[in-house]
């Protein structure tokens, strides 16, 4: 049931290989573990996608593809996970990441400091720190949510199947 639901949302291997811009990568796409819908592969793919989606703004998809290939997780889920950030969400994510980085590093908030006193190295380091925290936290959260959701769906299905075998719910 979970596999069918996820399988409807994801493009097939043949559809990706038919894309002219991706045809040159066809040998890399021939690995069956990139397309398997199992709990570990899908959860790891989601974590990889969210990690690179929050950490790297421009080359997030190629990095997610490479990581999915190296970690042997589901490739389409990893690519879809990068969509956690986009052109509309970059600014809010980066502002929150910068504030988080300043808080973790113990820096004075940007609003209180005079703009002339800003050093770009401090701004960049605070942003990188915040984005790293968001990326690791988001990846862990994505892994746990997908893994737990998958287990929950399997558990609910087993309970329903068990209830049908016993003739429905028994009254006490």
VEXTILO-966490 format. One line per field, with one value per atom (N, C-alpha, C, O): chain; residue in three letters; x, y, z; residue number from 1. Coordinates in steps of 0.05 Angstrom, whole numbers, plus 5000, padded with zeros to 4 digits. Layout:
REM VEXTILO-966490
chaine [A  ...]
residu [ALA  ...]
east [X  ...]
north [Y  ...]
up [Z  ...]
num [NUM  ...]
This chain:
REM VEXTILO-966490
chaine [A  A  A  A  A  A  A  A  A  A  A  A  A  A  A  A  A  A  A  A  A  A  A  A  A  A  A  A  A  A  A  A  A  A  A  A  A  A  A  A  A  A  A  A  A  A  A  A  A  A  A  A  A  A  A  A  A  A  A  A  A  A  A  A  A  A  A  A  A  A  A  A  A  A  A  A  A  A  A  A  A  A  A  A  A  A  A  A  A  A  A  A  A  A  A  A  A  A  A  A  A  A  A  A  A  A  A  A  A  A  A  A  A  A  A  A  A  A  A  A  A  A  A  A  A  A  A  A  A  A  A  A  A  A  A  A  A  A  A  A  A  A  A  A  A  A  A  A  A  A  A  A  A  A  A  A  A  A  A  A  A  A  A  A  A  A  A  A  A  A  A  A  A  A  A  A  A  A  A  A  A  A  A  A  A  A  A  A  A  A  A  A  A  A  A  A  A  A  A  A  A  A  A  A  A  A  A  A  A  A  A  A  A  A  A  A  A  A  A  A  A  A  A  A  A  A  A  A  A  A  A  A  A  A  A  A  A  A  A  A  A  A  A  A  A  A  A  A  A  A  A  A  A  A  A  A  A  A  A  A  A  A  A  A  A  A  A  A  A  A  A  A  A  A  A  A  A  A  A  A  A  A  A  A  A  A  A  A  A  A  A  A  A  A  A  A  A  A  A  A  A  A  A  A  A  A  A  A  A  A  A  A  A  A  A  A  A  A  A  A  A  A  A  A  A  A  A  A  A  A  A  A  A  A  A  A  A  A  A  A  A  A  A  A  A  A  A  A  A  A  A  A  A  A  A  A  A  A  A  A  A  A  A  A  A  A  A  A  A  A  A  A  A  A  A  A  A  A  A  A  A  A  A  A  A  A  A  A  A  A  A  A  A  A  A  A  A  A  A  A  A  A  A  A  A  A  A  A  A  A  A  A  A  A  A  A  A  A  A  A  A  A  A  A  A  A  A  A  A  A  A  A  A  A  A  A  A  A  A  A  A  A  A  A  A  A  A  A  A  A  A  A  A  A  A  A  A  A  A  A  A  A  A  A  A  A  A  A  A  A  A  A  A  A  A  A  A  A  A  A  A  A  A  A  A  A  A  A  A  A  A  A  A  A  A  A  A  A  A  A  A  A  A  A  A  A  A  A  A  A  A  A  A  A  A  A  A  A  A  A  A  A  A  A  A  A  A  A  A  A  A  A  A  A  A  A  A  A  A  A  A  A  A  A  A  A  A  A  A  A  A  A  A  A  A  A  A  A  A  A  A  A  A  A  A  A  A  A  A  A  A  A  A  A  A  A  A  A  A  A  A  A  A  A  A  A  A  A  A  A  A  A  A  A  A  A  A  A  A  A  A  A  A  A  A  A  A  A  A  A  A  A  A  A  A  A  A  A  A  A  A  A  A  A  A  A  A  A  A  A  A  A  A  A  A  A  A  A  A  A  A  A  A  A  A  A  A  A  A  A  A  A  A  A  A  A  A  A  A  A  A  A  A  A  A  A  A  A  A  A  A  A  A  A  A  A  A  A  A  A  A  A  A  A  A  A  A  A]
residu [UNK  UNK  UNK  UNK  UNK  UNK  UNK  UNK  UNK  UNK  UNK  UNK  UNK  UNK  UNK  UNK  UNK  UNK  UNK  UNK  UNK  UNK  UNK  UNK  UNK  UNK  UNK  UNK  UNK  UNK  UNK  UNK  UNK  UNK  UNK  UNK  UNK  UNK  UNK  UNK  UNK  UNK  UNK  UNK  UNK  UNK  UNK  UNK  UNK  UNK  UNK  UNK  UNK  UNK  UNK  UNK  UNK  UNK  UNK  UNK  UNK  UNK  UNK  UNK  UNK  UNK  UNK  UNK  UNK  UNK  UNK  UNK  UNK  UNK  UNK  UNK  UNK  UNK  UNK  UNK  UNK  UNK  UNK  UNK  UNK  UNK  UNK  UNK  UNK  UNK  UNK  UNK  UNK  UNK  UNK  UNK  UNK  UNK  UNK  UNK  UNK  UNK  UNK  UNK  UNK  UNK  UNK  UNK  UNK  UNK  UNK  UNK  UNK  UNK  UNK  UNK  UNK  UNK  UNK  UNK  UNK  UNK  UNK  UNK  UNK  UNK  UNK  UNK  UNK  UNK  UNK  UNK  UNK  UNK  UNK  UNK  UNK  UNK  UNK  UNK  UNK  UNK  UNK  UNK  UNK  UNK  UNK  UNK  UNK  UNK  UNK  UNK  UNK  UNK  UNK  UNK  UNK  UNK  UNK  UNK  UNK  UNK  UNK  UNK  UNK  UNK  UNK  UNK  UNK  UNK  UNK  UNK  UNK  UNK  UNK  UNK  UNK  UNK  UNK  UNK  UNK  UNK  UNK  UNK  UNK  UNK  UNK  UNK  UNK  UNK  UNK  UNK  UNK  UNK  UNK  UNK  UNK  UNK  UNK  UNK  UNK  UNK  UNK  UNK  UNK  UNK  UNK  UNK  UNK  UNK  UNK  UNK  UNK  UNK  UNK  UNK  UNK  UNK  UNK  UNK  UNK  UNK  UNK  UNK  UNK  UNK  UNK  UNK  UNK  UNK  UNK  UNK  UNK  UNK  UNK  UNK  UNK  UNK  UNK  UNK  UNK  UNK  UNK  UNK  UNK  UNK  UNK  UNK  UNK  UNK  UNK  UNK  UNK  UNK  UNK  UNK  UNK  UNK  UNK  UNK  UNK  UNK  UNK  UNK  UNK  UNK  UNK  UNK  UNK  UNK  UNK  UNK  UNK  UNK  UNK  UNK  UNK  UNK  UNK  UNK  UNK  UNK  UNK  UNK  UNK  UNK  UNK  UNK  UNK  UNK  UNK  UNK  UNK  UNK  UNK  UNK  UNK  UNK  UNK  UNK  UNK  UNK  UNK  UNK  UNK  UNK  UNK  UNK  UNK  UNK  UNK  UNK  UNK  UNK  UNK  UNK  UNK  UNK  UNK  UNK  UNK  UNK  UNK  UNK  UNK  UNK  UNK  UNK  UNK  UNK  UNK  UNK  UNK  UNK  UNK  UNK  UNK  UNK  UNK  UNK  UNK  UNK  UNK  UNK  UNK  UNK  UNK  UNK  UNK  UNK  UNK  UNK  UNK  UNK  UNK  UNK  UNK  UNK  UNK  UNK  UNK  UNK  UNK  UNK  UNK  UNK  UNK  UNK  UNK  UNK  UNK  UNK  UNK  UNK  UNK  UNK  UNK  UNK  UNK  UNK  UNK  UNK  UNK  UNK  UNK  UNK  UNK  UNK  UNK  UNK  UNK  UNK  UNK  UNK  UNK  UNK  UNK  UNK  UNK  UNK  UNK  UNK  UNK  UNK  UNK  UNK  UNK  UNK  UNK  UNK  UNK  UNK  UNK  UNK  UNK  UNK  UNK  UNK  UNK  UNK  UNK  UNK  UNK  UNK  UNK  UNK  UNK  UNK  UNK  UNK  UNK  UNK  UNK  UNK  UNK  UNK  UNK  UNK  UNK  UNK  UNK  UNK  UNK  UNK  UNK  UNK  UNK  UNK  UNK  UNK  UNK  UNK  UNK  UNK  UNK  UNK  UNK  UNK  UNK  UNK  UNK  UNK  UNK  UNK  UNK  UNK  UNK  UNK  UNK  UNK  UNK  UNK  UNK  UNK  UNK  UNK  UNK  UNK  UNK  UNK  UNK  UNK  UNK  UNK  UNK  UNK  UNK  UNK  UNK  UNK  UNK  UNK  UNK  UNK  UNK  UNK  UNK  UNK  UNK  UNK  UNK  UNK  UNK  UNK  UNK  UNK  UNK  UNK  UNK  UNK  UNK  UNK  UNK  UNK  UNK  UNK  UNK  UNK  UNK  UNK  UNK  UNK  UNK  UNK  UNK  UNK  UNK  UNK  UNK  UNK  UNK  UNK  UNK  UNK  UNK  UNK  UNK  UNK  UNK  UNK  UNK  UNK  UNK  UNK  UNK  UNK  UNK  UNK  UNK  UNK  UNK  UNK  UNK  UNK  UNK  UNK  UNK  UNK  UNK  UNK  UNK  UNK  UNK  UNK  UNK  UNK  UNK  UNK  UNK  UNK  UNK  UNK  UNK  UNK  UNK  UNK  UNK  UNK  UNK  UNK  UNK  UNK  UNK  UNK  UNK  UNK  UNK  UNK  UNK  UNK  UNK  UNK  UNK  UNK  UNK  UNK  UNK  UNK  UNK  UNK  UNK  UNK  UNK  UNK  UNK  UNK  UNK  UNK  UNK  UNK  UNK  UNK  UNK  UNK  UNK  UNK  UNK  UNK  UNK  UNK  UNK  UNK  UNK  UNK  UNK  UNK  UNK  UNK  UNK  UNK  UNK  UNK  UNK  UNK  UNK  UNK  UNK  UNK  UNK  UNK  UNK  UNK  UNK  UNK  UNK  UNK  UNK  UNK  UNK  UNK  UNK  UNK  UNK  UNK  UNK  UNK  UNK  UNK  UNK  UNK  UNK  UNK  UNK  UNK  UNK  UNK  UNK  UNK  UNK  UNK  UNK  UNK  UNK  UNK  UNK  UNK  UNK  UNK  UNK  UNK  UNK  UNK  UNK  UNK  UNK  UNK  UNK  UNK]
east [5016  5000  5017  5013  5038  5055  5071  5074  5080  5095  5078  5088  5054  5036  5031  5032  5027  5023  5047  5045  5071  5095  5101  5110  5096  5102  5086  5095  5062  5045  5057  5054  5071  5082  5108  5115  5123  5151  5152  5136  5170  5173  5186  5201  5181  5192  5221  5229  5236  5263  5263  5281  5245  5243  5238  5248  5220  5214  5239  5243  5254  5278  5299  5313  5302  5322  5314  5331  5288  5278  5283  5282  5289  5294  5321  5341  5321  5346  5369  5392  5364  5385  5397  5419  5383  5392  5401  5411  5399  5405  5434  5440  5452  5480  5486  5507  5469  5473  5459  5457  5449  5435  5450  5437  5476  5489  5487  5485  5489  5487  5459  5455  5439  5411  5403  5381  5421  5414  5415  5408  5425  5426  5398  5384  5390  5363  5357  5334  5377  5372  5365  5355  5370  5362  5332  5321  5318  5290  5272  5248  5284  5268  5254  5265  5229  5213  5212  5194  5232  5232  5235  5243  5230  5230  5257  5258  5278  5304  5312  5322  5308  5316  5300  5311  5275  5258  5264  5266  5267  5273  5301  5304  5320  5347  5346  5360  5331  5329  5316  5325  5296  5284  5303  5305  5319  5338  5360  5368  5370  5390  5379  5393  5355  5343  5339  5346  5329  5325  5352  5354  5371  5398  5409  5417  5410  5422  5403  5413  5377  5358  5361  5357  5368  5372  5400  5404  5419  5447  5458  5472  5452  5465  5443  5426  5443  5421  5421  5399  5443  5442  5446  5431  5465  5471  5460  5472  5437  5426  5417  5421  5406  5397  5420  5420  5441  5463  5477  5485  5480  5492  5474  5484  5448  5429  5430  5429  5433  5435  5460  5460  5483  5508  5507  5516  5496  5494  5475  5480  5453  5434  5448  5444  5464  5479  5499  5501  5514  5534  5521  5532  5499  5486  5466  5455  5463  5444  5416  5403  5406  5378  5362  5372  5336  5318  5324  5323  5331  5339  5316  5320  5293  5271  5263  5256  5263  5255  5277  5270  5302  5323  5321  5324  5315  5311  5287  5288  5265  5240  5245  5233  5262  5267  5281  5280  5296  5309  5290  5297  5265  5245  5235  5217  5247  5240  5247  5236  5267  5274  5271  5276  5263  5261  5264  5272  5259  5264  5247  5255  5224  5206  5214  5208  5227  5233  5262  5269  5280  5308  5311  5325  5298  5302  5293  5308  5269  5262  5280  5287  5287  5305  5332  5342  5343  5369  5368  5387  5346  5344  5342  5356  5326  5324  5350  5358  5364  5389  5410  5426  5410  5429  5424  5443  5399  5393  5400  5410  5395  5402  5432  5442  5447  5476  5487  5506  5476  5484  5479  5496  5456  5449  5468  5478  5474  5492  5520  5534  5529  5556  5559  5581  5536  5537  5543  5553  5536  5540  5517  5495  5522  5502  5482  5491  5456  5437  5442  5451  5437  5443  5427  5437  5403  5387  5399  5397  5412  5424  5450  5458  5464  5491  5487  5468  5505  5504  5513  5531  5499  5506  5536  5547  5548  5576  5594  5617  5584  5600  5599  5614  5582  5580  5605  5616  5614  5636  5624  5610  5630  5618  5626  5612  5651  5659  5642  5635  5634  5617  5589  5577  5579  5553  5553  5535  5573  5575  5579  5567  5595  5599  5574  5567  5559  5534  5513  5499  5512  5494  5501  5484  5527  5536  5530  5522  5534  5528  5498  5490  5481  5453  5443  5426  5453  5444  5453  5438  5477  5486  5468  5461  5460  5442  5415  5404  5405  5379  5381  5362  5403  5406  5407  5393  5423  5425  5399  5390  5388  5362  5340  5324  5339  5318  5321  5301  5346  5351  5342  5330  5350  5342  5311  5300  5299  5269  5256  5237  5266  5255  5258  5239  5281  5286  5266  5253  5264  5246  5217  5202  5209  5180  5174  5153  5191  5185  5187  5169  5208  5211  5188  5176  5181  5159  5132  5115  5128  5103  5099  5077  5121  5120  5113  5096  5127  5121  5092  5079  5083  5055  5035  5015  5040  5022  5022  5001  5045  5047  5032  5018  5036  5023  4993  4979  4983  4954  4943  4921  4957  4948  4947  4928  4967  4968  4945  4932  4939  4916  4890  4872  4887  4862  4860  4838  4882  4882  4876  4861  4887  4882  4853  4842  4842  4813  4795  4775  4802  4786  4788  4768  4811  4815  4798  4788  4796  4782  4752  4738  4742  4714  4707  4684  4725  4719  4726  4738  4719  4724  4706  4682  4717  4702  4693  4709  4668  4658  4662  4660  4668  4673  4648  4648]
north [4976  5000  5025  5044  5026  5049  5051  5073  5029  5029  5039  5054  5031  5040  5070  5083  5080  5109  5125  5144  5117  5131  5128  5146  5103  5098  5114  5120  5123  5140  5168  5180  5178  5205  5207  5228  5185  5186  5179  5163  5191  5184  5157  5148  5143  5116  5119  5140  5098  5097  5102  5117  5090  5094  5123  5133  5136  5164  5182  5201  5177  5193  5187  5206  5162  5155  5165  5169  5169  5180  5209  5220  5223  5251  5256  5245  5272  5276  5287  5280  5304  5316  5296  5301  5275  5255  5229  5211  5227  5201  5193  5169  5212  5205  5192  5179  5195  5183  5156  5144  5145  5120  5097  5082  5094  5072  5074  5054  5099  5103  5097  5088  5102  5098  5068  5061  5051  5023  5008  4984  5020  5006  5002  5022  4978  4973  4985  4992  4987  4998  5028  5038  5042  5070  5073  5095  5052  5053  5037  5038  5021  5005  5021  5040  5014  5027  5010  4994  5014  5001  5022  5045  5015  5034  5048  5073  5033  5045  5063  5085  5054  5070  5095  5116  5094  5118  5138  5162  5128  5146  5159  5182  5143  5155  5174  5195  5168  5187  5213  5234  5212  5237  5253  5277  5239  5253  5266  5289  5252  5263  5287  5308  5286  5308  5333  5355  5329  5351  5363  5388  5346  5356  5375  5397  5365  5382  5405  5426  5401  5422  5446  5469  5441  5463  5474  5497  5457  5466  5480  5500  5470  5480  5491  5476  5517  5528  5523  5521  5521  5520  5492  5483  5477  5450  5428  5407  5433  5414  5388  5367  5389  5365  5347  5323  5358  5340  5328  5305  5343  5332  5311  5291  5315  5294  5269  5247  5272  5248  5233  5209  5247  5234  5220  5198  5233  5222  5197  5178  5199  5177  5153  5130  5158  5136  5124  5099  5141  5131  5116  5096  5126  5115  5093  5080  5088  5066  5070  5052  5095  5100  5108  5110  5113  5118  5145  5166  5145  5169  5189  5213  5181  5201  5214  5238  5200  5212  5232  5253  5225  5244  5270  5292  5268  5291  5307  5332  5293  5307  5320  5341  5309  5321  5348  5364  5352  5378  5401  5424  5395  5415  5428  5445  5421  5434  5463  5480  5470  5498  5505  5488  5529  5539  5569  5580  5582  5611  5626  5648  5617  5631  5627  5644  5604  5598  5604  5602  5610  5615  5638  5634  5660  5683  5678  5683  5667  5661  5640  5643  5620  5599  5612  5606  5628  5640  5660  5662  5675  5694  5679  5686  5658  5642  5627  5625  5618  5604  5623  5616  5648  5668  5674  5676  5678  5684  5660  5664  5636  5612  5610  5604  5615  5614  5635  5629  5659  5680  5671  5675  5659  5650  5629  5629  5609  5587  5597  5588  5616  5627  5648  5657  5657  5677  5705  5722  5710  5736  5755  5746  5780  5800  5799  5797  5801  5800  5823  5845  5817  5836  5862  5884  5862  5886  5905  5929  5894  5911  5923  5945  5909  5919  5939  5938  5959  5978  5965  5949  5971  5959  5963  5945  5985  5989  5970  5964  5960  5943  5913  5897  5907  5880  5872  5887  5848  5837  5814  5797  5814  5793  5766  5746  5763  5737  5727  5703  5745  5737  5730  5711  5746  5740  5713  5697  5708  5683  5659  5638  5662  5640  5634  5611  5655  5651  5637  5619  5646  5634  5605  5587  5599  5572  5554  5531  5565  5549  5543  5520  5563  5559  5540  5523  5543  5525  5496  5477  5493  5466  5453  5430  5469  5459  5452  5431  5469  5464  5439  5422  5436  5413  5387  5367  5386  5361  5355  5333  5376  5372  5364  5347  5377  5371  5342  5329  5334  5307  5286  5266  5291  5272  5271  5250  5294  5296  5281  5266  5286  5273  5243  5228  5233  5205  5193  5172  5205  5195  5196  5177  5217  5219  5198  5185  5195  5176  5147  5131  5142  5115  5108  5087  5127  5123  5122  5105  5139  5138  5112  5101  5102  5076  5054  5037  5053  5033  5035  5015  5059  5063  5053  5041  5059  5049  5019  5007  5006  4977  4966  4946  4979  4970  4972  4953  4994  4997  4977  4965  4972  4952  4924  4909  4918  4891  4889  4868  4911  4910  4906  4891  4919  4916  4888  4876  4877  4850  4830  4811  4834  4817  4818  4798  4842  4845  4831  4819  4830  4816  4786  4772  4776  4747  4737  4715  4754  4746  4753  4752  4760  4766  4793  4797  4811  4839  4842  4824  4864  4870  4853  4851  4841  4826  4843  4859  4840  4856  4841  4817  4856  4844  4844  4835]
up [5000  5000  5000  4984  5017  5019  4993  4982  4982  4957  4934  4917  4933  4911  4912  4892  4937  4940  4931  4916  4941  4934  4904  4891  4894  4866  4846  4824  4854  4837  4834  4813  4854  4854  4840  4829  4838  4828  4798  4789  4784  4756  4753  4771  4732  4728  4718  4708  4720  4710  4680  4670  4666  4637  4629  4610  4645  4639  4643  4627  4663  4668  4646  4637  4639  4618  4591  4573  4586  4561  4558  4536  4580  4580  4565  4574  4544  4529  4545  4540  4564  4580  4600  4610  4606  4626  4613  4627  4587  4573  4577  4578  4579  4582  4608  4611  4628  4654  4656  4678  4634  4634  4648  4662  4644  4658  4689  4703  4699  4728  4738  4760  4721  4729  4727  4736  4717  4714  4740  4741  4761  4787  4799  4803  4804  4814  4841  4847  4858  4885  4885  4905  4863  4861  4858  4862  4851  4844  4863  4861  4881  4899  4920  4931  4924  4944  4969  4973  4986  5012  5034  5028  5058  5080  5083  5085  5084  5088  5064  5068  5040  5016  5013  5006  5019  5016  5039  5034  5063  5086  5082  5088  5073  5069  5046  5047  5025  5002  5011  5002  5028  5038  5054  5052  5071  5088  5070  5076  5050  5032  5018  5016  5007  4993  5010  5002  5034  5052  5061  5063  5066  5074  5053  5059  5028  5007  4999  4990  5002  4996  5014  5006  5039  5058  5059  5066  5052  5055  5031  5033  5007  4983  4964  4956  4958  4943  4913  4902  4899  4870  4859  4841  4870  4859  4877  4880  4889  4908  4894  4906  4870  4857  4849  4854  4835  4828  4853  4852  4874  4898  4911  4921  4910  4921  4904  4915  4878  4860  4866  4869  4869  4875  4903  4905  4922  4949  4949  4962  4934  4932  4919  4928  4899  4886  4905  4907  4920  4939  4963  4972  4973  4996  4990  5007  4964  4954  4965  4975  4961  4969  4945  4923  4949  4927  4915  4928  4889  4874  4871  4877  4861  4857  4884  4884  4906  4931  4940  4951  4935  4942  4926  4937  4900  4884  4893  4895  4899  4908  4935  4940  4952  4978  4976  4995  4954  4952  4948  4951  4941  4936  4962  4962  4985  5010  5009  5023  4993  4989  4959  4942  4954  4927  4927  4947  4905  4903  4922  4931  4929  4948  4977  4994  4983  5011  5019  5043  4999  5006  5026  5046  5022  5039  5068  5086  5072  5100  5113  5137  5098  5109  5117  5138  5099  5104  5127  5143  5129  5152  5179  5198  5179  5204  5210  5233  5189  5193  5203  5220  5193  5202  5232  5248  5239  5267  5285  5307  5276  5291  5294  5316  5272  5273  5293  5308  5292  5311  5340  5358  5345  5372  5381  5404  5364  5371  5376  5394  5359  5362  5383  5389  5394  5415  5405  5419  5380  5368  5374  5381  5373  5377  5353  5330  5358  5336  5316  5323  5291  5269  5272  5265  5283  5285  5306  5303  5326  5347  5338  5347  5320  5311  5289  5273  5288  5267  5241  5241  5218  5192  5185  5172  5193  5186  5202  5194  5224  5241  5232  5242  5213  5203  5189  5173  5194  5178  5163  5174  5137  5120  5128  5124  5139  5148  5171  5172  5189  5211  5201  5211  5182  5171  5157  5161  5141  5127  5145  5141  5166  5185  5201  5205  5209  5223  5205  5213  5180  5160  5155  5155  5151  5146  5170  5167  5194  5218  5220  5226  5216  5217  5196  5201  5171  5150  5155  5149  5167  5174  5195  5194  5215  5236  5223  5230  5206  5193  5176  5176  5161  5143  5158  5151  5179  5195  5209  5209  5222  5236  5217  5223  5194  5174  5163  5159  5159  5149  5169  5163  5194  5215  5218  5221  5217  5219  5196  5199  5172  5148  5150  5143  5158  5161  5181  5175  5204  5225  5217  5223  5204  5196  5175  5177  5154  5133  5145  5139  5160  5171  5190  5189  5208  5226  5213  5220  5193  5177  5163  5161  5152  5137  5157  5152  5180  5200  5210  5214  5214  5223  5202  5210  5177  5156  5155  5151  5157  5157  5182  5180  5205  5229  5227  5235  5217  5214  5195  5200  5173  5153  5166  5161  5183  5196  5216  5218  5230  5249  5234  5243  5211  5196  5185  5186  5176  5165  5187  5183  5211  5234  5242  5250  5241  5248  5229  5238  5203  5184  5188  5184  5195  5199  5223  5223  5243  5267  5266  5287  5243  5241  5251  5260  5250  5260  5289  5301  5299  5327  5345  5340  5366  5384  5408  5418  5416  5438  5464  5465  5485  5511  5528  5550]
num [1  1  1  1  2  2  2  2  3  3  3  3  4  4  4  4  5  5  5  5  6  6  6  6  7  7  7  7  8  8  8  8  9  9  9  9  10  10  10  10  11  11  11  11  12  12  12  12  13  13  13  13  14  14  14  14  15  15  15  15  16  16  16  16  17  17  17  17  18  18  18  18  19  19  19  19  20  20  20  20  21  21  21  21  22  22  22  22  23  23  23  23  24  24  24  24  25  25  25  25  26  26  26  26  27  27  27  27  28  28  28  28  29  29  29  29  30  30  30  30  31  31  31  31  32  32  32  32  33  33  33  33  34  34  34  34  35  35  35  35  36  36  36  36  37  37  37  37  38  38  38  38  39  39  39  39  40  40  40  40  41  41  41  41  42  42  42  42  43  43  43  43  44  44  44  44  45  45  45  45  46  46  46  46  47  47  47  47  48  48  48  48  49  49  49  49  50  50  50  50  51  51  51  51  52  52  52  52  53  53  53  53  54  54  54  54  55  55  55  55  56  56  56  56  57  57  57  57  58  58  58  58  59  59  59  59  60  60  60  60  61  61  61  61  62  62  62  62  63  63  63  63  64  64  64  64  65  65  65  65  66  66  66  66  67  67  67  67  68  68  68  68  69  69  69  69  70  70  70  70  71  71  71  71  72  72  72  72  73  73  73  73  74  74  74  74  75  75  75  75  76  76  76  76  77  77  77  77  78  78  78  78  79  79  79  79  80  80  80  80  81  81  81  81  82  82  82  82  83  83  83  83  84  84  84  84  85  85  85  85  86  86  86  86  87  87  87  87  88  88  88  88  89  89  89  89  90  90  90  90  91  91  91  91  92  92  92  92  93  93  93  93  94  94  94  94  95  95  95  95  96  96  96  96  97  97  97  97  98  98  98  98  99  99  99  99  100  100  100  100  101  101  101  101  102  102  102  102  103  103  103  103  104  104  104  104  105  105  105  105  106  106  106  106  107  107  107  107  108  108  108  108  109  109  109  109  110  110  110  110  111  111  111  111  112  112  112  112  113  113  113  113  114  114  114  114  115  115  115  115  116  116  116  116  117  117  117  117  118  118  118  118  119  119  119  119  120  120  120  120  121  121  121  121  122  122  122  122  123  123  123  123  124  124  124  124  125  125  125  125  126  126  126  126  127  127  127  127  128  128  128  128  129  129  129  129  130  130  130  130  131  131  131  131  132  132  132  132  133  133  133  133  134  134  134  134  135  135  135  135  136  136  136  136  137  137  137  137  138  138  138  138  139  139  139  139  140  140  140  140  141  141  141  141  142  142  142  142  143  143  143  143  144  144  144  144  145  145  145  145  146  146  146  146  147  147  147  147  148  148  148  148  149  149  149  149  150  150  150  150  151  151  151  151  152  152  152  152  153  153  153  153  154  154  154  154  155  155  155  155  156  156  156  156  157  157  157  157  158  158  158  158  159  159  159  159  160  160  160  160  161  161  161  161  162  162  162  162  163  163  163  163  164  164  164  164  165  165  165  165  166  166  166  166  167  167  167  167  168  168  168  168  169  169  169  169  170  170  170  170  171  171  171  171  172  172  172  172]
